Amino acid sequence: MNLRIYILAMAAFIVGIVELIIGGILDLISADLHVSVGAASQLISVFSLFFATAAPVLLTLTAKMERKSLYLWAMLAFLIGNVLAAVSTGYAMLLITRILTAASGSLLVVLSITIAASIVEPEYKGRTIGTIFMGISGALVLGVPLGIIVGNEWGWRAPFILISILILVAMICIYFLLEPIQPKPVVSLRKQLEALKHGKVISAQLITFFMLTGHLTLYAYFTPFLQETLGVKAGMVTAIYFVVGIAVVTGGGVGGWLSDKWGTRRSILTIISLFSLSMILLPLGTKLPMYGFLVIVVIWSALSWAISPVQQNYLIQTAPATSEIQLSLNTSAIHFGSALGSLIGGMVIEQSSVFYNAWIGVLFVLVSLACAVFSLTRPTLEGAQSHLGQ
């Protein structure tokens, strides 16, 4: 694999760490800045909101910029945001740094995917995108634990200092290893958004939205699910989350490999179908011995991230002329779907029991599958690649 791909994946990993690390140091920030834990948690919500909405706007404003230069400028903004976070003296200042890092971070993730896809041969595109998503999913595994360990040892500002050093190293690597990349011909925002009028494109975006909605209906409440259905203690919950983390990272790589070997069409239908089945089986699996339940958890966790590189590759193939804006909108779909899933999961718990979260969530996953069937059976857009896989 091209060394430049791993550098881009490293940058995506760092962005993911910044998004998630706050969760591990909320109590430290709350105590030091004299705000409630609830107020401190808004640092997570604000990041998610701006991460979901900034990339489409920024990509439009920077459409004419050479991509390597744009990437380095985005990294610089991200670096400044983290340095300012490390020296923040008040809650308001820290909140502003979260907005800056979310906006620049969302741009970095989309550029990481599009640049990586542009510098490899077509037959390796899926695996390349999968590598980027392994970086992002790796942050999911390490973000909160890293925040807890480093924050408790050296204070809540220390993780941001560490992140600043890492992003500076990544900037140096990008500067010396990545060749200039010219932007695609400028397409007006109106014309880019017109692609969403095409049933193939909008239904492709809805695949992500509904799958993430269904997934987070359970995943956002996985700890109470484990505690209520299995009666496990904190130590076992941590061990299960470690298994989930390994499966998630592996899933991103597997999804990229499947995209290259099977094609996006077959991969999307297979992954979503098996994911639906795993969610149906999860509550039933709580009646099995622990190893049987863990097998279902591993499959569910891996498939939840295996879809991402396949979906990104499919969007690039479906709308190549507007691929950057489509990938940024897909990032938005991920975050909005996650937010809706968390909301619905909470409503299920209030009205019934967390035992049923998976079965309510799978209804949305089946809608995602219907969107996939619809999208895959629509005619291709003019200028799109003629072959999307069998």
N, C-alpha and C positions, 0 to 999 in steps of 0.2 A: 504493500500500500504506500502511496506517495506520502513522504514526510509532511508535506504541506497540509494534507488532509488531517493529520493528527494535531497539527498546530491549530487549525480551524476548530477541531473538536475540543481542544483544550480551552479555546476562547469561549465556546458554547458551554463547557463545563463550568467555567468561572462565572458566567452569567447566571447559570442555574444555582450555583452556590450562593450568590448574592441574593437571589430571590428567596431562597429557603432558609438562609442562615439565621434570620431574625427569629424564627420560631424557637431556636434553641437558647436565645439570650433575652427573651422578653422580660423575664423577671429582673435581670441585671439592668436593663435599660430603664425599666419602670422605677427601680429603686434609685438609680443614679440621677435620673432626670426629674424625679418627683412627679411622675404621672401614673395613672392607674394601668394595670395590665391590659385592660380593655382598650385604653387609648394607645398603648404601645402596639397592640395587635393591629391597629389601623395602618401601621407601617407596612404590614403584609398586604392588606386590602388595597391601599393606594398603589403599591407596586404592581399588583395584578391588573388594576384598572388601566394604568398608563401603559403597561406592557401590552395589553390587549388592543389598545387603540392607537398607539403612537406609530408603529411601523408603517401602516399604509400611507399616513400623512408624510412621514419623513422620506419614504421612498419616492413619493411624487415630487417633493421639493428638491430632491437630489438626483433626479432622473438623468441629468446630463453629466454627472460627475464620474470620473474614472473610478472603478470599483475598489482598487487597492487603496487609493487615497481616501475614499469615503470610509473604508473599513478602518484605516488608521485614525481618521478624525473621530469616528464613533468610539474607538478604543480609548482615545485621549479623553473624550467626554466622560466615558465610563470610569476611567482612572481618576479624573478630577472628582467625580461624584463620590467615589470610595475614600479618597483622601479627605474630602470634606466631612464625610461621615465619621471618620476616625478622630477628627478634631472638633466635632460638633459639641457645642456647649449648652444646647437647648433642644427641646422637642421639635420646634418649628423648623430649625435648621436641618435636623435629621430628616424630617418629613420632606423637605425640598430635595435633599440628596437622594431620597428614594425615588422621587419623580425623575430626576436627572438620570439615575442609573437604570430605571425601568425603560425610559424612552430610548436611550442609547443601547441598552442591552437587547431590546426587541429588534432593533435594526441590526445588531451584530449577529443575532441568531439567524435571521432571514438571509443576511449576506453570507454567513458561513455555509448555509445550505446551497445557495445559488452559485457561489464561487466554487465550492467543492464539486458540484455537479458539472460545472463548466470546464474543469481542468482534468477530467478523466474521460476515458473512452466510454461510449454509451453502454457497453456490456457490463461496466463496473459501477454505473451510476447508482443503482439501488444499494449496493454495499457501501458505497461512499456516503450516501445520505444516512444509512444505518449507523455508520461510524460517528457521524455528527450527533445523532440521537443517543448513541451510547454515552457520549460526553454529557449530554443533558440529563439522561437518566442516572448517570453516575453521581451527578449533583444531588439527585433525589435521595440516593442512599447515604451520601456523606454530609449533606448540607446541615441538617439539624445536629447530628453528632459532633461535627467539626465545631459548630457554634458553641455547643455545650462545653466541649473539652478546652478549646482555646479561650473562650470567654471566662470560664470559671477559673482558669489558671492565671490569666493576665488581664482580665477585664473585658467588657463588651466591645471596646474599641479595637482590641488586638486582632480579631478576625478581619476587620476592614483593612488593617495594615498589611496582613498576610495576603489578602486578595489584591491589594494595590501592587505588591511586589510581583505576584503571579501575572497580573495583567501587563505589567511593564516588561516582563520577560517575553510574554506572548507578542507584544508590540515589536520588540526587537527582532524576534524570529520572523514575523510577518514582513517587516521592512526589508530584511535581507533575503528571504526565501521565496516570496511571492512576486511574480511578474505583474506589471501593470495589466489591468483588464478593462477594456473599453466597455462602456455601457451599451445596452441594446438601444436600437433606434427609439427615440422618445415617442411615447404614446400618451396622449392626453388622458387626464384622470377620467374624463367623461367616457372616452373610448375603452379605458381599462375596466371601468365599472360596467360598461355595456356587456362585457363578457358574462356578467352575472345574470343577464337576461336569458342566456342560453341554458336550457334545462340541464344539459350535461354538466355545466360548470357549477351552477347553484346547488344541484343535488349532490355533486362531489363535495362541496363545502359542508353540506348538511350531514354527510357521512360522519365527519369528525365531530360536529356539534352534538349529534344525538348519541354517538358512541361514548363520548366523554360524559355526557349527561347521565347515561345509564351506569357508567363505571363509577363515577363519584357518588352516585346515590348510595352505593355500598362502601366504596373505599374511604370516603370522608368520615365514615363511622365504623371503620373496621375494628378499632380497639374495643368499643362497646359490644360489637358483634361477637368478637372472640370471648370477651368476658361473660356475656350473657348466655351464649350457646355452648361454650366449652368450660366455663368457669375457671379459666386459666389465670395465673398470677402474673404480676408485672414482668418477672424475669422471662417467662415463656412468651409473653406478648412481644418483648424485645427480640427474642430469638426468631419468632415467626416473621417479624418485620425485616430481620436480616435476610431470611430466606426470600422474602418478597423482593428485597432490594437486588439480590443477586439475579433473580429471575427477570426483573425489569431490565437490568443492564444487558443481560443475555438476549432478551426479547428484541431489543432494538437492532442488534446485529443480525439475528435470525431473520427479522422482517426484511432487512436490506438484501440479505442473501436470497430469500425467496423471491423478492421482486425481480432480481436478475435472472434467476433460474426458471421460475414459473411464469413470469410476466405479471404485470400489475393486476390484470383482470382476475386471473385464477387466485392470486394471492389475497386480494381484498375479500373475495367471496369466501374463501376458506378460513381466513383469520376471523372475520366477523361471525361466521357460523359457529366455529369452535368456541369463540369467546362467549357467545350466547349460551351455548351448552354448558360451559364451565360455570357461568353465573347461575344457571338453573340448578346445577349440581352442588354448589357451595353450601346452601343451607342443609341439604340432605347429607352432605359429607361430614357434617358435625356429629353424625351418628356413627361414623366409621372410626376405626382406630386412628390415632394421631397421624401415623405415616400415610394412611389413605387420604385423610383430609389435606395433608401438606402437598400431596401430588396434585390435587385439584387446585390448591392455592398457587402452586408454581405455574401450572398451565394458564390459569386466569391472569396472573401477574405478567407473565411473559407476553401473552397475547395482547394485553392492554397497551404495550409499547411496540409490539411487532407491527401494528398497523401504521404507525407514524411514518417510517421511511417509505413504505409502499404508497401511502396516501400522498406524500410529498412528491414522489416520483410520478405518480398518476397525474397530479395537477400540472407538473412541468410538461408532461406529454400532451395533456389535454388542451392547455392554453399557453403554448411556448412564448407567444408574443407578449403576454402579460404575466409571465410566471412569477416575477418578484412580487407583484401586488397580490397574486393569488396565494402565494406562500405566506405573506404577511396577514392576509385575511384568514388563512387557515390557523395561524397562531392565535388570532382573535377568537376564532371558533373554539379552539381548545380551552381558552380561559373562560369564555362565556358559558360553554357547556359544563365546565367544572363548577362554575358558580351556581348554575341552575341545578345540577345534580346534588350539590351540597344542600341547597334549599329544599329540594324535594325529599332528600333523605331525612332531613330534620322533621319535615311534616309527617313522614311515615312513622318515625319514632314516637312523635307526640300523639298520633291517632291510633297507633297499633303497637308494633314491636319491631325492634331492629332485625329480628329474624326474617322479616319479609322484605327488607330493603333490597336484597339481591333480586327477588322476583319482581318487584316494582321496577327496578333498574333495567332488567332484561327487556321489558316492554319497549324502552327507548332504544336499546341496542337492536331490537328487531325492526324498529323504524329506520335505524341506520342501515340495516341490511336491505330494506326496501329501497332506500335512497341509492344504495350501491347498485342494485339491480337496474334501477331506472337510469342512472348515469351511464353505466357500462353498456346499455342497450341503445343509447342515443347516438346519432351520427356525430362524427368528429367535427370540430370547428375548422373553418378554413385556415390552412397554414399549420394545423396540428400534425404531429407525427401520425403516419398512417397505421402504425403497428403499436398497439398498447399491450401486447402479450395475449396469450391464448388462455 
